[in-house]
Amino acid sequence: MANVLILEPWHQGSHRSWVEGWKARSKHSISVVDGSDTGWRRSLITAPSLFAAELERSAGNIDALIASTPIDLATVFGLLDRSTPRPPTLLYMHESQIGYPPGPKGGQAYRGIIADWASIMSADRVAVASHFHAELLRRELPTFIDRLIEGAGAKLKVRLDNIQVLPVGIEGRGSPGVAPDGCFKILWNHRWSHDKRPDEFVHAMLKLASEDFPFEIFAMGDVERSGMKAHNRLKRGLRDRLAICGSCDRAEYREILKKSDLVVSTARHDFFGVAISEAIASGARPVLPKRLAYPELVPTELHPELLYEGSLEDALRPQLAMDRSELHIHRNATQEHVANFDWLNVAPRYDLFIDEMISSFR
């Protein structure tokens, strides 16, 4: 059993679930240092000193270090006393700033992209949650860095050629929920943020409601400033179809997943898709754009039926015209596919990777 320390700049939401899910099922002893909770940009500045201090305090007692993005790992190591031993280090990239669509004000997060590059070069191993993310980094990050520092892109490419794919773990199916009845329940369980394109989701719901398709909406997720307009439009225009609108605790959330017939996305950014995977595991039929990491979340042979390339409303029309038994004909296949991401299957992969990383540095 190894002593594993996780540096987590954002110990909230899906990041907290990732830490707790692995910790609960790992054979290793896992502890975590919680960084700043004031936003990822500020955390890049404030968290390294906290992390370095913990590494110095724990010197000699750590067998493996996991650095979770967004993090400035190069600065963490630069702040260490030179006598402090550096344990074998895995950079786990939940996200990378190179892959985010431009914000409402445009532009890229250059500070974050440079921190990602420096962290990759500082770590001994690098892992991401999806093949999509691995290919995105290989395709775009070396080119970006080479424009800043000639020749640096080639060195980065060598590092990225050995990137490991370790999916984020999810909770399994659990006990079956109450069988849905009445009209179909459509689930939106994403952040209300510009990168998830909630405006497209609301447009589709308004359009299908105007065509008299019977359905109810489970509208979940935190509402950010960039998604507030779409959220308010949904509440104004479809109040009578909103079965649920707002946040809830984890137990209530899992019950809502079990009652959902369809889980949808319009996202322009998703490096893995924890929310979608959890909904599929609970029995919802996915209706997902054919992009990002989503093709990895459903069986290849079902891509034509479960992934769409046009608008969400066009993808949903034929499905809302089905009966419930026809709609859920692929439920076993989709649930079995996302069972690959169950922590019971994923945690041993993480543990083995840590074992191999530690042994390679002995």
N, C-alpha and C positions, 0 to 999 in steps of 0.2 A: 504493500500500500504506500503510495507516494503522498507527500504533502504538496498540494497544489494551491497556489494563490492566484486569484482573479483580480485584476485591476479593472474596475467597472466605472467609467465616468458617468454613466446614466443608468443608475440602478433603479429603474422604474419600468412599468409596462412590460413589453415583450422581452426586454433585457433582463429584468428581474425574473420573469418566468423561465428564461433560458438558464440563468444561474441556479435557480431553485430546482428546476426539473432535472438538470444534470447532477446536482449535489445529492438529491434524494435517491438517485439510482446508481451512483458511481461507487466503485470499490475503493476509490481514493478518498483521502481527507481533503475536502475543498473548503477554503475560506475566501472571503471577498472583501476588498477595500472599496468602499463607496466613495466616488468622487463628487464633484460639484453637482448640485441639482438646479443650477441657474441657467441651464441651456448649454448646448454643445459648444457653441463658439467660446463662451466664457470658460467652459471646462478645459478647453485646449490650453488656456493660459494658467488657470488656477490649480488644476488637478495634478500636474506633474510633480510639484513640490510635495504634495501630500503622499503621492505614490512613492516617490524616492525615499521619503522619511520612513515609510512602512517597510520598504525593502531593506533599509539600513537596520531597522529595529529587528527584523526577522532574519538577518543575515545568517546563513548556514543552516537554517531550518526549512528552507524551501527547495523542493526537488524540481518543481516545474512552475513557470510563470505563464499566465494567460493574460494578454493585454487585449481588452475589448474596445473596438472602435465605437465612437470617434475618440482617438487618443493621440497625443504627441509623445510617442514612445522614445524618440530620439532625445527629447528634452528630459524625460524621466531618467534615462541612463546618464545623460550629461550632468545631472544634478547629484548623482551618487558620489559618495566619498570613494576615492580611487582604491581603497582597501576593501570595499564591499564586493563580495563575489556575486557575479551575475548568473542566475540560474538559466537553464535552457528555456527559451521563450517562444511561445506561440502567439502570433497576432491573429485574433479571430475577428474578421471583418464582417460584422452585421450589415454594414453599409459602407459605401465609399462616395465621397463628394463628387467624383468625376461622373457618376451615373445619375445624379439628380437632374431633372429638368430645370430650366431657369425659373426662378421665383417670379412672383407677380411684378416685381420691379426689374426683372431681367438680370443677366450676368451670372457668373459662376462663383462658387465659394473658394477662391484661390487659396486662402489660408488653410482651409480644410483639405484641399487637394494636395498641397505641399506637405501637410502633416501626415497624410496617408502615405505618400511616397517615402518620407523619412522614416516612418514607422515600419514599413515593409523592409527597408534596407537595414533597419536596426534589429529586426526579429530573426530568430533562427529558422522558424517555420511560419507559413502563412496559410490560413484556411478561410473559406467562405462557405455560405450555405447552399449555393446553387451553381450549376454549370453555367447558367446565364451570367451570373456575377463574375465567375472566373474568366469567361471569354470577354466580357466587357472590359475588365481590367487589362487583360492582355492586349486588347485591340486599341484602347484609347489612352491609358495612362502613360506608357512609354513615349508616345508621340507628344503628349502634352508636356512632359518633363523635358524631353529633348529640345523643345522650343525654348525652354528657359535656360538649360545648361547643356550645351552640345556634348554628346557622348554619354550623358547620364541615362538616357533612355535605353541604351543597349545593356547596361548593367542591370537596370530594373527588369528588363525583359527576361534575363536569365533567372532572376528570382521568381518571376511570375510563371515561368515554364513549369515550376515544381509546386504550384499552388495545390492545396488539398481541398476537396469538397466534403464538408461535414454538415449535413442538414441541421437546421434548428429542430429540436425535439418538440413534440406535441403530446398532449394527454390523449389516451386511447378513447375508444367509444364510450366506455362506462356502461351504466345501466340504460336500457332503452327508455326513451321518453314516451309521452302520450302520443299515439298516432294522430297526425294532423287531420283535421276534418274541415268542412266548409270550403271556402275559396282558398286558393294557393297563398302561401305566406312567402313574400320575397324579402330576403335579408340583405341589408347593407351593414357590414361590420368593420368599416374602415374609419380612419381619421377623416374628418371633414377638412381637408387641406387641398391646396391647388394641385399637388402632384397626384392626388387620387381622382381628380376630375369629378367632384360631386355634382357640378353643374350638368354634366352629361347624364348622370344617373337621374337627377330630378327631371330633366327634360324628357327622358324615356318614360318615367312614371306618369308624368302629366299627359304625354302623348297617348299612352296605352289606356289611361283612365278615360280620356276623351273618346276613345273607341269602344268604351263600355266592357272592357275585359274585367272580369271579377278577380280581384286580388287584394290582399292586405300587405302592409309594409312594416317590417321590423327595422327601424332606423336607429342604428347603434353608433358608437364611436364618439370620441372627443371632438368638439367643434372648435377649430382654430379660426383665427381672424380671416384667413383667405377662403374659408369654406362657409363663413357665417351667412353670406348672401344666399347661397344655394340652400342652406338649412332652413332659413326663414321662408324661402319660397316654397319649400316642401310643406312646411307647417301651414302656410296660408292656403296653398292650392289643394292639398290632399289631406286635410285634417281628418276627414271622415274615414280615410283608409289607413291611418296610422294606428296600428294595433299597439306599437311600442315606439317611443321616441325619447331617447336620452340614455344616460349611463346607468349601470346597475352593478351589483357586486358579482364576484366570480361565479358563485353558485347559481344565481339567477340567470347569468349570461349563458351558462352551459345548458340550462333548461330551455332557453330561447333557441339555442342552436338546434336542439332536438325537435323543436316544433316547426322549424323552417323547411319549406319545400325547395326553395331555390336560393342560392347565394350568388351574388353578382359582383362584378367589378368593372370599372371604367378606367383603372389606374394607368398613369403614364410612368409610374415608378413603383416597383416592388421587387426587392432583391431575393425574396423567397416566397412569402405569402402565408404567414402563420395563421392569420385570421381565416383565410380561405381554407387552409388545410384542416383546421379545427372544425369548421362547418361541414366539410365533406365527411370527416370522420364521424360526425354526428348524424349523417344521413341526408344532408342537403345536396341537391343536384347543382353542380357548378355551371355558371354561364359566364365565361371569362374571355377577355380579348386574347387573340393569338399573338402574344408578345410577352416580353419580360421573362420571368421565371415560370409563368403559368403553364406552359406546355409540360413542364416537369411534374406538375401536380396531378395530372390525369393520365390514364393509360394511353399509350400512343395510338392504339386502334380506335379510341373514342375521340380523338382530336376533332374530326369533322363534325361530331355531334355536340361537343361540349365547349369548343372554342369558336369565337366569332371574329370576323375581320371588318364588318361594317359597323352599324350602330347597334346599341344595346336593345333598342325597341324592336329592330328587325330580328334580332336573335331571339327575343322573348316571345314574339307573337305566336309562332307555331307551338311553343311549349305551353303557353297559357291556354291553348286550345285542346290540349291533351286531357285525358282523365288521369287521376293520381297514380294508378297502377302503371300506366304507360310512362308517365313522367319519371317514375323511380325504377324503371326496368334495369338500369345500370348501377343501382345503388351498391350492390355487393362488390362489383368490380372496382368502383371508385373508392369504397372504404378499404378494400384490400390493398389498393395502391398506396393510399396515404398511411396505411399501417407501417409502411417502411420508415415513416418519420416518427413513429411512436417512440417515446423515450426508452421503452423496454428494448427496442432494437438499436436506437441511436447511441445511448449511453455506453454500451460496450465498445462501439467504434471509437468514441472519444477516448475512452480509457486505454484502448490498445494503441491509439495514436500517441498518447502521452507516454506510455511505456516505451514505445519505440524511440521517441524523441529523447527521453532521459537516457536510454541505453546507448544511443549513438554518441552521447557526450561523455561517457565514462571512459 
